[in-house]
Amino acid sequence: MEIRFQAHGPAAWKAAAILVPVFEGEDPARKHKWLDEACPWLCIAPALGDFHGKDGELGVFYGHPDLALPRVMLVGLGKEEELDLDRIRNAIGSGMRKARDLALESVILPEPALAAIAGGRQRLVEEGVYAALLGLYRFTKLKKDDDLKDPAWLAVGFEGEIPDGMTEAARRGELAAEAVCRCRDLCNMPANLLNTEALADKADEMAKEAGFTCKRLDPDALLEEGLGCILAVGQGSAQKARLLVLEHAPAGHNEEKPLILIGKGITFDSGGICLKPAANMFQMKGDMGGAAAVLCAVWAAARENIPRRVIGILACAENMPDARAMRPGDVVIAGNGQSVEIINTDAEGRLCLCDAITYAQKYWNPQAIVDIATLTGACAVALGTSLGGLFCDDDSLAAKISASGKLGGENFWRLPLYSPYLKELTGGIADLRNSGPREGGAITAALFLRNFVRKGELWAHLDIAGVDWNAKARPLCPEGATGFGCRALIELCRGGVA
């Protein structure tokens, strides 16, 4: 969908519909002079009294078809005192889906309606465009026939001349939405079509498109680096394990300490010898959600030319129960030289990430390391399907990640790195076990990773299990992959790490 801009006031606006967010109990025709100017017929529409502006409510009102704006779509925001950005995004996303259902060619999002809402005009324009595009997302790449058709364009309408910074704000929202939609596409793609090699090829393609570098380490290179953990995860699959290294380093920033983003890229997770139950195992095609989020965030940073150095590392493998697969009881050697006893082959994500963390510290002096992964069912049990887990010893970094996520509607809850639980991972025949008891599983997984972080390094771990997949449709995402974490990483790249 194309993003356009219409200036010079409501009398000059033209589209198939105008989309107006409304507070509960508000009379839009009386409150907004610009709306009365754009659609003077609305105030006498008999059905207007049936619309109350409750959260999630949506109404369509019709004028004469020959008018410049023949339809008004009102979307409810609920009570003004309860408003947050999530409600605004959900309302706009729902409105755009209704526009698609009605087969509308075009929609105007009036900036004066957003300006009347607390939150900052540029921010609300950015989020309005972002929500409009996410609300229309569908995964249709594998369908032969698809009858639904998105609106051809969305215009942001202004009362006069376009204020400084507004077009840039809209373009930021457009870019972030495209990154998240690309992330969803990658996670929704079946594992037979997106294996480790195909993911590496996709990273190469996106690197050429956006202007960042992409280096791939195949098994021979991983062996030379001593990364025995990721090799162990991939040895049961016909698909080779790989480490993909991405770098966005704009002129003047190529020597600075990088922000390093590390993503778990398990293109399919059967559980290995510790086979998962059959129910919902198909969702494990999305177990590379962390890697997808990193790839698409680096792509967005390069496309936007964010003035900072960002390195992305995708730890990619497929976890399968082949005759060569790692077994419970096996001992492998991690990149830092420590021995790791495999207690559970389904605790494979941390094995890939620990080697990626070691590799990152070997070749760079990071400003900060942030890893992201669909890591533990325990995190999903603890936080449900709306909150990601955040583990971080540094209050400043944790606050920046939380703020970055909240800004884009991806909320994290900080969980403790309770050091005494580390004893659950020691005491066996090796330096570490890769899994502890069921209780506190998200914490012990985070502690396992922290063991590979050098003392003094800024590091955070994001566990997005539970929020990476929608079991049922929501206003900004249909059933399937959510792309959770991608927007938070983009905002982190934009905002910097102290």
N, C-alpha and C positions, 0 to 999 in steps of 0.2 A: 504494500500500500504506500502510495506517495504522500509525503507530508508537504503541505502548501501553507501559504500565509495570505490572509485577506485583510487589508487595511482600510482606512478612510471611513470607518463607522458602519453601524448596522444596516443602514440603507443601501450600502454597497455590497453587503454579503450575499452570497448565492450558493446554495447547495440543496441536496434533496431533503436534508433535515438539519436541525440545530440541536445539539445535545447540551442540556443545562442541568448541572447539579443543584439540588434544592434542599434546604433544611426542613426538618419536620415543622409543620404549622405555618410555613412561609407561603405567602401569595406571590409567586414569581412575577406575575403580570403587573402587580402594584409595586413590588420592591425594586425591580430593575427597569429603570427608564429605557435603557438600551434595548431590552427585550421587547418592550412595548413599541419601540421604533422599528425593530426588525420584524415583529409579528403582531401588528396592532389588533388582529382578529382573535388573538389568544384570550384576551380578557372576557370575551363573550362566548367562549367555547363552553357549552353546557357541561361537558365532562370534567372541566377543570376542578370543580368542587369535589370530585371523587378522588382526587390525588392529594395525599397528605404528607408526602415527603419522608415517610418512614424509611429506616435503613433497609436497603435492598429493594424498595418499591420502584416500579418503572411504569411510566405512562406515555402513550403516544397520542398526540392531538393533531388534527388535520385541518388545514385551511384549503383554499382553492388550489388545484394542481398546477395552475399557471403562475402562481406566486414565486418570487425568488427563493423564499423559504416556505415551502408548503407543509412542512411537518415540524412539530416541536416534540422532542423527546425529553421528558423530565425524569431524572434519576434521583432517588431519595438518599440523603446523607444521614438521616436520623437527627437526634437532638444535637444542637450546635455545641453544647458543653461536652459532649462525648466524642467529638470529631477527632480523627487522626488521619494520617496519610493513607493508611490501609483502606479506610472507608472511601476516601476520595478515589483511590485507584480502583477499588472494586466496583464502585458506581459507574465510572467511566468505562471500565472493561465490560460490564454487563450491558451498558448502552450500546457499545460497538457490536456486541454479539447480536443484540436485537436488530440493529441496522442490517447486519448480514442476513438474519432470518427474513427480513422484509425485502431483501434484494435491493437495498438502496445503493446508488452509485457513489454518493458523496455525503460527507458529514462535516459540519462546522462545530468546533469546540470554542466557545466564546471566551476569550481571555478576561473580559470584565467579570464573568461569573467566578473565575478562579481568583481574580484580584479581590473579590469580596470575602474570600476565605482566608483566615489567618494561616501563615506559613511561608510567605514570601512569593512574590509574583513569578520570578524566574524559576524557582524550585517547583512551583505548582504547574507551570507550563511544561517543564521537563518531565514531571511525574505524570501529567495528563497524557502526553504523547506516548510515554513508556507504557502506561496502562492500556491505552487504546490499542497498541500493537500487540501486547501480551494477551489481551482479551480475545483477539482474533486468532491466536495460535491454534493450529491443528497439525497433526502429523499425517500427511497425505502422500508422502513420497512413494509408497508401495501400493497405492490404490489406482486401479485402471480408470474408474469412473468416480467423479466427485461433483455432485450437483450444486453444492453450496459455493457461492462466489463472494469474496470479500469486497467491501467498498473499494473503489479505485483510488480514492484519495480522502484524506482528512485535512481540513484547513483549520489553522488557529486564527480566529477573528479578533481584530483589534479595533478599538473605538476611533483612533486617529492614526497617526503614523506609528510604525512599529518601534517601540522603545529599544534603546541599546541593550544588547545582551539577550534579547528574547529569541531571535532565530538560533543563536548558539545554544541556548537552553533546550530548545526543541530538538536540535540536532543531537545533543548529548542524550536526551531521552530516546531518540530514534536509534542511536548507536548501541546504547545499553540493551534495548529491547532486542535488537538483532543478535547481539551476543548471547543473550539468554535463550532466544529461540534456536540458535545454532547449537547451543549446549543441549537443549531438549531433543533436538533432532538426533544428535550423536547418541544420547542415552536411550532413545526409543528405537534406534536401529537394531535389528536382530544381530546376534553374535556371529551368525554365518556370513553376514554381509559386512560387519564391522569387527574384524578380528584385530590382533595386535599389529599386523602388517598394514591393514587397511587404515587403522587409526594413525599409524606413522605417515602413510601417504596423505591422509587428510591434513595432518599437521604441516607437512611440506607444502601442500596446496595453500593453506591459510597463511603460511609464512610468506610465500611469494606474493600473495594478494595484498597483505598488509605491510610488508617490508620489515619483518623481523627474521632472525636466523633460526634454523632448526637443524639440530644434529641428532642422529640416532646411534645408540650403542646397541649392537646386536650381541648375541650370546658370547661370541669370542671376545668382544671388548669387555663385556660384563665379567667374564672369567679372568681376563687380564687385570681388571680393577679389583678382583677379589670379592665381588658382590654375590656371595654364595646364597644369600637368602632369597633374592628375587629369582635366581636361577632355579632354586629348589621348587619354588611355587610353579614355575612354568614348565618343569621337566616332564610333567604328566600329560602335556598337551602337544598336539601336532603344530600348534602356533607358537612361535618363538617368543620368549620374553625379550623385552626391549626397554631401554631407558631413553626417553626423548628429552632433549635439552633445548629449550627455547630461550631466545634472548632479544629483548627490546632495549636498545641502548642508543638513544638519540644523540646527535652531535653535542658535545660539551658535557655529556653525562656518562660516556663510555668507560671512564676510569673510576667512577664513584662506587661506593659500597652498594650492592644490589639488594632490593627486596626480592627474596626467593620464595616462590610459591611452588609447593609440591603436591601433586595429586595422585591418588590411588587410581590405577587404570586397569582393573581386572575386567577384561572384556566379556567374560562370563565366569560365574562362580558356581560350580556344581557342589562345592564343599570339599572336593577331592575325595580321598578315601573315606573321610568322615562325611559321607554324602548327605546333602540337605534333604528334607522332606519334599515330595513332589509338589505339594500345594504352593502355588505362587512362585515356583522356582523360575518361571519365565521372566520374572522381574529382574533376575540376576544378570540379564543383558545390560542393565543399567548400573552394574557395580563399578563401572568406570566413571561415575558421576563426578568424582573429585578431579580426575584428570581432564574431563570435558570442561569443567568449570575453570580450571587453570588455563587450558588451551584457549578458550574463548575470552577469558579476561586479558590474556597477553595479546590476543588479536585486537581486542578493543583498545588496549593501551597503545598499540602501534598505530591503529587507524586514527586515533585521536591525537597521536604524537604527544602523549603525556610526558612531560619533561622530567623523567626519572628513569633509572636503569631497573629493569624488571627481568628476572630470570624465572622461567617455568620449567619444572622437571616432572615428567609424566612417567610413573613407574608402572609399566604395562606387562601384563601376563594373562594367561587363561588358566584357571584352576580346574583340572580335570582328573578323573580317577583311572588313568592309564596304568599299564603294568610298570611303567617307569616312574609313576608318581611318588612323591614323598609320602612316607608312612608315619603314623604316630610312633614315637620312639626314636625316629631318626635324629641325628645331630648334624647341623650345618654350620658353616662359618660365615658370620656377617662381615660386612665391609670394614668394620673397625677391629676385626680380629677376634671378637668374642664368639664363643660357641653357643648355639641356640638349640635346645631340645624341642622337637616338634611334639607337642602334647595333643594338639588338635589341628588337622590340616585345613579346617574351615576358619582358622585364625590366620589367614594368609595375607590380608591387607597390610598388617603391621610389618610383616616380613619384607614386603616390597618397599614400604615407606622407610624402614630403618636403613636400608641400603641407600636409598635416595638421599636421606638426610646426611649420611656419612659422605656420599659423593659430593654433595653441595658444599660441605665444610672443607673438603680436601682441596677444592679448586677456587673457592671464593671466600672472601671475608665479608659475611653477610651483614646488611643493616638489620635484617630480621628474617627469620624463616617462619613461614606459615604453611602447615600441611592441612589438607582437606580430604576427607574420605568417608565413604559409606562404610564405617568401620564395625560398629557393634550393634547387635539387636538390643543389647542392654541399654544403650542410649535411647533407642526408640521407646523402650518400655518406660524409662524414667521420664522422658520429655514429650512423648506423644508425637503427633504429626504436624505440629506447627512451630516447634522450637528445635534449633540445632544446638549441639553441645559445644561449649568453648572451654578449653583447658589452656591456662597460661599463668606462669608465675609472675609476670610483669604487669602491674596494674595499668600502666599507661598504654601498652600494646593491647591489652584486653579491652580497655575502654575504646580505643580506636576501632577495633574490629567490631565491637558491639554497635558503635555509632554508625559505622559503614553499613552494617547489615540492616539496622533499623531504618536508615535513610531510604533503602531500596525495598523495604518490606520483607527482609530476610532476618528474622529475629533469632538471636542466640542467647542461651542461658549458661552462665559461667558455672562450671562444676569443679570440685576440688581435686588437686593433685596431691592426694593424701599419701605421703611417703611410706608410712608403715605398711601399706598394702603391697609395696614392692616385694616384701618377703614371700608373697604368694607366687612370685615368678622366679625365686631362687631356691637353692637347696636340692636341686636334682643332680643329674650327672654332668650337666653343662653349666656354663656361666649363667644362662637364663633359660627359662621356659617361655614358649610363645603364647601360653594361655594359663590363666588361673581359674579359680572357682567362678561359678555363674554369678554369685553375688558381687556387686561392684565391678562388673565386667568392663564397663566403659572406662572406669578409673584405672584399672590395671592395664588396659590396652594403652591408655595415654602414658602411663608410667613406663611401659615397655619402650615407647618411642622416646620419651625424655631421656632414657638411659643412653641414647645415641647422640644427644645434643651436648656439645662441648660446654663446660662450665663458663658462664658469663655471656653466652649467646642469647639474644632475644628470640624466643620461639613460642609459637602457639599451635595448638592442634584443634581442628574443627571436625567434629563427628556429625555427619549429616545423614546418618541412617534414620529412617523414619520420616524425614522431610524431603527426600529425593524423589518420592513417588506419590502421586495422588490416586487413591483407590476410587474416588469419585470426583467429578468435575467441580471446580471452584471458579469464581468469576474471572480470575486471571490465568487459569490453566485447566485444560480438560483432563480427563483420566489419563494417567501415564506419567512420564518424567517431568519434573518441575524445573530442572536447571538450578535448583537451590544452591546458593553460594557464589554463583558467577557474578551477580550484581554486587555482592558484598566485596568481592575481590577487586572488581573494577573501581568501586568507591575507595577502597584502601589504596589502590595505586594512585588515584587522583589526589587523595588527601595526605599521603605521606605518613611515615612512621618516625616518631621522634627518637 
